[in-house]
Each structure stands twice: as C-alpha cells, then as structure tokens.
Amino acid sequence: MEHGIPELALTELTSGGENLPLLVVGPSLGTSVSSMWSVAAVRLGTMFTVVGWDLPGHDASPPAERFTLADIAAGVLSALDRRSAGVSFHYAGDSLSGAVGLQLLLDAPGRLQSATLCCTGARIGEPEGWYERAQAVRSGGTAVLLDSAADRWFGPGFPERDPQTAQALLDDLAATDTASYAAACDALATFDVRGRLAEIATPVLAVAGDHDIVLTPTVLGYIASGVQSGMLVVLDGVAHLAPAEAPDRVADLIMQHAGDPPESNDRSTDRKN
C-alpha cells in the first residue's frame, strides 16, 4: 500500500463491563495482542474494558508495506473511532506499541488519560540495525529471527514456567507477514522523540525488565524523567515482553497507575518483586 494510515484490527480482550473505563493495549513487533495481553486482561477486566490492536500483517490486521509510527498511532485512533467516536482511554503498550504510545501522547494528548509504557524507548536501537533486520527478513522471512527470539524476549525460566504463552508468541512471529514486519523495522529506524518528551503532560508509568538487554531500565528511566509526570518501575526476572512474562504484576501496576497516577515527575526506581 502507499504510505499512509494503515487499517488496524481491534480485539475485545474482555467481555461485558461496557460501562468500565476503556484500556487500549498494543503488542510488540512480531507478536499478536492476544498472545501478549490475554492473561493480563483477566485481571484488568475487573477495572477496564480492555481492547487490543494489532500491527499491520500481524494476526487479523491487513498487511502494509510502508508506514511510520505516527501512521500507526493514527491507525489506532481511527480504529477506536470506528468503535466509539472520540472516546478517551487509558493506554498500555510494550516495545513498539510503547513507542506508539509516546506518539499518541504527542499527537492526541487529549484522548489519553494515562499511559503505561513497557520495555520501550523514545528511540529504540540504532537505525542501521533496523535496516539490516528489515533486509534479512525480506530475504529470508521471519523464520530467520526464530532461533534468537526466545533469548531476546524472555527472562530466565519463563518458557519453562509458561510454555503455552511462550510458544504462542513464537508462533506469532513465524506467522507474521514478511513485508509488514520489514516495514515496521523501517518505521522504528526513523522513530526518535527524545527531544519531545517534555511536551508530554499525561501521567506516564515506564516499566522495565531487569533482564531486557536492549531496552534497559536506563532507557525506560529516560522516559520517566523526561516527561512532565513520570515514574519508573523495574520488574525483576523479566526481559522484553513484560505483559506476557509478568501479567499479574503488570496488570496491578496499570490499575494502580490509572487509579492514582503520579502528581509530579519521579526520577527514582521503584522495584517490584
């Protein structure tokens, strides 16, 4: 497709509770929102109506060959407006969808009541690395990433503790549309909002995993200290997919943050064991 706003599929992750506040959640690159958030949604459903979105070429969302993260953010708003025009919502995302959360906070600040951003960054990695990964996937498909994915995604012992979720996430990667995955890599290569964090007034909770080798607690701390009202939490034993690896802990953090967001910027680390 031409460069522009992609069509994104929404998934209702909770049933009932139509009068509850809306929480919108997103996946990481190469995963589906259902695999990432379905366990956490059970707990979150006591407080929210939880709706997830999927990236282009992931699960039910149609493929797309060219887009930016700003386009994805616009696609999230468009999908939500088809569901309920102008609705405001709480937001939670991991990795790429956490970056989309930052873009939403900049582009549509009046729509978001709070944001919980997991394992993400105002800039993620280096452009050259993303362009190299895009080329590798265009040449060999997402299968070229499968051997290394588990080591990058999961903290120690997670695949043994929850083999069903771990395998579902890896299956998502294998099933992802090649062109769409590569396009997302290109989008990440150009994403950098480090210089705009101070514009964000919506309360932000940044959640890091202490075993995340790329998006370290330092990277998440940069977000928490850069926005006007931010806090950092570091989860022990967690790597890159916090909502799937520690669903109850992440759900509790979201509920606490949405119900009692920080009043002022907090540069300290609040470890949760």
N, C-alpha and C positions, 0 to 999 in steps of 0.2 A: 504494500500500500504506500501511498505518498506520505511524506512527513506530515503528521497532524495528530489529532486526538484519537487514540485507539478506543475501540469498543471493549469494555471490560465486563466480565460476568460477575454477578454478585451471588453469594451463597448465604442463605439464612442458617446460621450455626446454632441458633436456639429456637425453640418453638414456644408460642404463647408469649405472654408478657408484653403485648403491644404497647402498653402504657408506660413501660420502663424506659429510662434514657437509652439512647442509641450509642452503641460502641462499634466502631468500624475498625476491622483488623486486616492486616496485609501479610503476605508471605515473603520469604527470601527468594532470591534468584534460584530457579531450578526446583522449587517446591510448590505444592498447592496449599491454599489457605486452609483447606480441610485437614490435611495431614499436620499442618503446623499448629492449628488452634483448636481442633475439635475437643481435645481433652480439657484444655483450659476453659473452653466455653461452657462446660458443665458447671463449673464453679462460678464463672462470670454471669451465667444466666440467672443467678439469684438477684442480681442487681441491674443487669442490662439486657436489652435486646441486642444480640451480637450478630453482625453482618460482616462477611468477609468478601474481599475482592481478589481476583487472580490476574497475574500478569498476562500480556499477550502470549498466545501459544502455550499457555500453562493451563491444564485441566480444561475448563469449559470456555475460557476466553479465546476468541478467534486469533489467529496468528497476525503478526505485524512485522514489517521488515525495517522500519525506520521510525524512531521516536526518541524524545528526550524524557528526563524525569519530570519536567514541567508538563509535558504532554500526558504522562501517566497520572500526575496529580489532577489535571483537568479531566481525564477519563474517569477517575474515581468520583469527582464531583458530578459529572454527567450521569454516571450510573446511579448515584444516590438520588439525583434529582428526578430520574425516571421512576424511582421507587417512591419518593416523597419530596416534592419540590421545595428547595430552600431549607431543608432540615439541618439543624445543628447537631453536633455529635462529639463524643469523645473518640480518641484515636489511639491505636496501638499498632506498631509495626516492627519488624525485625529485618536488619540488614538493608537490602534495597528498599523495602517498604518503610523502614525507618527513615531513610533518606527522602522518600516520597512524603513522609510526614513532615519533615522540615520544609519541603517545598510547599505543602499545603498551608503550613503555618505562615509562610511568607506571602503566598498568593491569595489565600482566603481566610485571614485570621479571624474574621467574624463568625465563621462556621464551626471552628473547633473550640470546645470547652476545656479540654485538656489533651495532652499528648504524652504517651509512654513510648519511648524510642529505645529499642533493644539492639545491642550488638551492631551498631551503625556508626556513621560518621558524617560530618559536614563535608568531608571529602573522603572517599573510600579508595585506598590503594593509590597506585600511580597509573596515569593514562596508558603508558606503554604496556603494562601488564594486562590491562583490559583489552587493548587492541590485539595483543598476542593470543589471549584466550579466545577472543572472537574469531580470529583466523583459524585456530586449532579446531574449534567447534564447527566452523563452516566446512573445514576439510574432513573431519572425522566424526562429526556428530557429538552429542553429549556423552556418548559412551567413553570418549577419551578422558572424561573427568571422573568416572565412577570409581576408579581404583584409589584416588586420593580424597574423595569427598568425605568419607566417614572420618578420617583423621582431622580434616579441617572443620567439620561440622559439630562433632560430638565430643563431650567431655569424657573423662576416664570412666569406663564401665557402663556407659549409657546403652549401647547396643545390647549388652547382656541383660540389663535391667528391664528394658522395654524394646525387645526385638521387633515387635509388630510396628511400632511407630517408626523406629529407625529404618526398617525395610520399606515402609510406605514412602518415606521421604526420599530414599534412594531410587525407588520405583518412579517417583515423580520426575526426578532428574532424567532417568532413562527415557521417559515418555515425552519430555519437553520438545516442542518444535525447534529445530536447529536454527532456522533463520531468526526466530523471535528471541532465542537465548543470545545469539550473537548480537542482535540489535540492542538488547539490554546491556551487554558488555560495552558497546559503543556509547550508550547513554551514560553509563557510570564513568566512563573515561572523561566525559565533559562536565560532570557534576562537581561543583565546588561552591558552597555557600558559606565558607568560613568567614568571609568578610561581612556577612549579613546577619549573623546570629544575634547581634544586639538589637535588631529590629523586632525580635520575637518576644511578645509580651505574654502570650498564652502560657500557663504553667506547664513545664516540661519535666518529666522524670526520665532520666537516662539510666538504662540498665545494662551493665556489662557482665560478661562471664570471665572469671579469672583464668580460664584456660583458652580464651579466644586469642589466637596467635597473630591476627591481623588487626581486628578492631578491639584493641586492648582497653582496659579501664582508663588509661590515659587519654585515649581518643574520645571515649564517652564523657570523661571529665571535662574535655574541651567544650563539648556541647553544653553540659550542665553549668559551667562557669561563664559561658559566652552569652546565653540567653538572659532575659531580664529576671526570670523566676524559674530557677532550675535546681535539681537535686540529682546526685549520682548514687546509685546502689550497685554494689558488686556482688554477684552470686558465686559462691564457692562451688567448685566441681562442674561448672557449666562452661561450654565453649561458645559456639556461634549461633545456635538455634535455641535460645533461652525459652521461648514459649512452648516448645516441644520437649526440651530436656527437663525443665522445671515448671510444669504447667500450673501447679498449685501455688508455688511461690510467686510466679509472675502474675497470676490472677489476683492474688491477695494484694500485691503491690499496685496493680491497676485500680482495684476497688478503693484502696486507701488513698491513692493519689487523686482519683476522680472525686472522692468524697471530701477530701481535706488537702487540696493542693498547697504547695509551699507559697508563703506570702512574700518571700524575698529570695534572692539568689543564695544558694548554699554551695560552696566550693568543696565541702568535705565529702568523704566517702562514708556511706552507711552500709556496712557489710551485713548481709542477711545469710545466715547459715541454714 
